[in-house]
Amino acid sequence: MGSIYSKTTSAGNKFYYCRFKDDHGRWRTKKAGRYRKDAEKLLKRYEREMELGIIDRSETLFSDFSSRWLEQVVSIRVKQSTYDRYASDLRVHLLPYFGAKRLKSIGPEQIQRFIKVKTDSGRSPRTVNTLVKMLGQIMKTAVRWGYLDSNPVDLVDRVKVKDKEMDFLSIDEVDRLLHACAPRAYPLLATAIMSGLRAGELTGLKWCDFDQERGVLFVRRIFHPDYGFQEPKTERGRRSVSISPQLVNILQIHRSNTIYDSSDDLMFPNLLGKPLDHHNFVRREFHPALDRAGMRRVRFHDLRHSYAALMISLGCNIKWLQRQMGHASLTTTMDIYGHILPEVDQDIGARLDSVLFSPNVVALSGRD
């Protein structure tokens, strides 16, 4: 139930106001006019709109709408880990800057200033663009739901991202690393290098995912230390990965040498038979192995890049590599690894001549 009150200005003019709760449960005050009946009429209108579920979209704050977007859109579309990342970025970055602003008041200029503030604070271009992408998703939903006529993020310039130099191990470095690692770490590191699987895919592997007759590993789940076992992020992520006969042999030996049981039938459990914490493995096994081998501190994920680079050097089909890596599209594979593909235009003119002007072709044409 709302209320009506009046205020008298310093000039002696009296105005009436109505006070009411909006659709978010917050108290709002609206100036009605110089007569009480104006305030009564306005209050009755607002109360009627609340009964009918009519929302005053012009007053909706970014904080209120983004909260509804998070709960009604994001929560039903993504995994818990992804939801938590969205919620964290919203709380830490977007709400402090846009939270108290009306949704309709946020324009391209304000968003461009936000980009400048975040860039000047030392955030990487990739991080800033990720935040802007998230803001764009919120505004896109606002357009679909009738809160906005257009998406202001569409008119904003993103931060230029420099191509990150990819790091991968040479064949000699792979050999040094595998010789330097502890015996208990060897099977996992060998599998990472010889299959290109991601860390979560490796720690989520079970022995039922290993087809030794066909030489295939099936990626059916991933493991995250904070969220446990989860479905792969995309349909492409759920895949079969062809492996070499030597890796099949390594895994067979690993299975026969495993002296601890895993209730989850895990291929790479910890010493207690529980899921392996990837971060602990990197700290306790991977980094010490790099140090013993006298090598630079590459990331564990660079073993995946090393596999892709090795396959490309062996002349594998890029479409086959896409399926092996679990990329959503061939474009993704080309964006990441296209620069290390062999140059296809080398001697292309000479090869064209050899086809079109070979002795057989010339003879058939009747030319001397």
N, C-alpha and C positions, 0 to 999 in steps of 0.2 A: 504494500500500500504506500502510495506516495504522499507528499505533503506540499503545501503552498505557503510561501512567505513573501514578504515585501522588503525592499530596501529603498532608502531615500538618499539621493545623491547630494553632494555638497551644494549643488545649485538648487536644491529643494524639490527635485523631480522624483516622484515615487514610481517604482517599477515592481511588477510581480514576477516571481520565479516559481517554477515547479521542480520538485526533487523526486527522483524515482530510481528504481534499480533497473539496469539494462539486462540484456540477455546473458551477460557473463556474471551477474550477481553484484556488480559494482554500482555504487550510487552515482547518479548523474544529476547535474543541475542545468536547467535551460531557462533562459530569459524569455518570458511570455509577452509582456507588454505593460501598458499603464493601467489596465483594469484587471480586477480579480477574475472576472469571467473569462478573460483571455487565458489566464493560468489554468483555470478549471477545465477549459476546453482542451488545452494542450496536454494536461495531465491525463485526461480521459482518453485522448487519442493514443498516447504512449501505452497506457494500461491495456487498451483494446488490442494494440499491435502485439503486446507481449502475450495476451491470451491466444491470439491467432498464430503465434510463432513467427511473426514478421520481425526480421532483424534489421536494425539500423546499421547497415554495412558501412556507412560513411564514418562512423565513430569507432569501428573495430581497430584495436591496437595490434601491432605486429606480434607482441608477446602472446596475446590471446589466440590469434589465428595460427601462429607457428606451433603453439601447443596442440591445437586441434589437428593440424596437419600431421604432427608427429604421431599422435595416438590413432587417428582415423585412416591415415594413408600409409605411413612408414611401417607401423607395427604389424600390418597384415601382409606386407610385401617382402620383408627382409628377415635375415637371421638375427638372433639376439645380439650377436657381436656387432653387426652392422648398425642395428638400432642404437646400441650404446654409443657407437662412434658419432652417429648423427646427433644424438641427445647431447653429447659432450661438446661438439662443435657449436651447436646452437647455444648452449649455456655459456660457453667460454668466449665465443667470438661474436655471434650475431645479436644475441639479446642485449649485451651491454651497449651496443651501438644503435640498434634499431628498435629495441623492445618497447620503449615508451612512446614511439611514434605511431601515428595513425597509419594504417596500411596504405590508404589512398594517397598519403602525403609523401611516400617514399618514391623518389624519382631517380632517373639516371645520374644526375649530378651528385646526389647524396651517396649513391652506390659507388660512384667513381672516387669520391672522397674516402669512403670506407676502404677501397682498394689501396689508395695512397697511404692511409694510416697504417694498414697492416703491412704493406711493403716496407715503409719507413721503420717499422718496429722490428724488422729483421726476419719476418716470415718469408719462406721461400716462395718463388713464383708459383710453383706447383701447389703449395698449400693454399695460397691466396685464391688461385683459380678454383680449387676444390670448394672453398667457402662460397665463392660467387656462384658456382654451379648449384650448390645446395640452396642458396637464396633464390636462384632462378626456378628451381623445382617448387619452392614454396609459392612464389608469385604465379607460376603457371597454374597451380591448383586454385589460387585465388581468382584467376581469370575464369577457370572452368566453373567455379562455384558462384560466380556473379559478383564478386567483391571488387574486381578490377576490370577495366575495359581492355587493357593490354599489359604485357609483361615488361616492366622497365629494364629488366636485366638484359633483354634483347638489344638494347641500345647502348650497352656498356662495352668499353674496350678492355679485354683481358690483359693480364701481364704476360709478356713474352717469356717463354720457357726455353732456356738454352738446352740443346741436346746434351744429355748426360753421357759421358764417355763410359762405354760398357767395359767391364773387366771380366776376363775369362782366362782360365788356365791353359797353358800349352800342354802338349802330350808329355813333355819332360817333367813339367810341374805336377801333373796328375800322378805320374809315377813316383815322384819324390814324396808327395803328400800321402799316398797310400802306403808307402814303405815306412813313413814316419808315424803313422797313427797307431794307437794301441790296438791289439787284436780284437778287443770287444767293440771297437768303433769301426773296424774295417768293413764289415758287411753293410752297415748303413751308409757310410761314405761312398763305398763302391757303387751301391744302388743309386745314390743321388747323382753321381757323376755319369753312370751308364744308363740312366733312364730319364733324367731331366725332371723328375717329380719334385713338387714343392715340398717344403718342410712339413706342413700339415698333412699332406697326402702320404708322405713316408711314415709318419708316426701313426697314421690311421690305418695302415695296411694290416691285414690279417692273413694267416696262412691259407684261408679259403679263397683269398684273392690271387693266389699264385697257381697258374697253370703251367707246370713244368714240362708237360708234353708239348704244348704249343709254344712255349717260351713267351708267356704273356703275364703281365700284372694288370689286375682290374682295379681301377680307382673308383671305389663305391662310397667312400666317406672321407672326411678329414678330421683331425683331432686338434683342438685348441685347448691350451692349459687352463684357460678361464671358463670355457663354455662346453668342454667335453667333445663328444663325437657329434658331427654335424654332416648334413648332406653337402656335396660339392656346390659351390656358389652358382654354377651354370650347368646347363645340360651338356655342354661341351666338356666341362670339367669331369663329368661322370663318363669314363672312357676305358678302353683297353689299350695298354702300352706294350708294344713289342720290345723284347729284350734279347740280348745276345746269348749264345750258348755258354759263354764264360760266366756271365752273370747268373744264369740258371744254375751253373755248377757252384758258384759262390754261395747262393741262397740255399742250395741243398746241403752243403757242408755246414752252413750257419744253423740250419734247422737241426741237424744231427748233433751239433755241439752245444745246443742250448740246454742248459742244465736246470733252468728255472721255468716253472709252469706259469702261463698267463691264462687267467680265467676267461679273458677276452680273445684268446687265440692270436695275440698280437705277434707280428713279425719282428718288431723292434721294441720290446718292452724295456722298462728299467730293470734294475737288479732285483726288485721286489715283484716283478711280473706285471706291474701297472703301466699305464700309458706313459711314454717317455716325454718329459718336458723338453721341448726343442731348445729353449733358451739355456737350460742347464747343460744340455749336450754341447752346445756351441762353446759355452764358457769352460767346461771341464774336459772336453775331448777335441773339438775342432780347432780352437785357437792354440792349445798346446801342440797339436800336430803340425800346424803351420809354423809355429816357432821352432820346433825341432827340425823341420825341413828347411829352415832358413828362408822362409817365404814371407811375402807381404801379407797383411791382414785383409784378405778378401772376405766378402760376406758369404754366408752359407748359400744364399740365393744365387751367388755367382757360379756355383757348381751347376745349376740349371742352365745358365748362359753358356758354360763351358761345354755341356752336352750338345746344345744347339749348334754352337760354333764347330764342334767336331763333326757333327752330322752334315753340316753344310760343306765342310772341307772335303768330306767323302762323296759329295755330289748327290745328296739325297734330294728327293722331290719336295718342294716347299709345301705343297698341299699335305703330303704325308707328315711333314714336320709339324704342321699346324695341328693335326689330329693327335700326334704324340704329345705335344705340349699342352693340349687342352685349351687352346685359344678359341675365343668365341667366333673369330672370323679370320680369314686369310689376311685381311688388312692389318690386324693386330700383329700377326707374325712378321709381315713385311715392315711395319713401323719399327719393330724392335730389332730385327735382324737383317733387314734389307741392305744395310750399308756394308755388311760383310759377305754378301753373296758375290760370287765371281762375276767379273764384268762380262756381260753377254755380247758386247759389241766388239770384242777383240777380234781383229781380222775378219769381221763380218762381210766386208766388201769383197775380199779375196775368196771367201767361201761361197758368196753369191755367184761370183764369176765362175767358180769351179763347177757349179751346178748348171748354170745357164749356158756356159760356153765350153762344156766338156766335149771331147772329140766325138762322142756319139750324137750329142745334140746338134753339133755343127754339121755332121754327115747327113742327118735326117733333114736338115734345113736346105740342103743342096748348095750350101756356101762352100767356097774354097778355103 
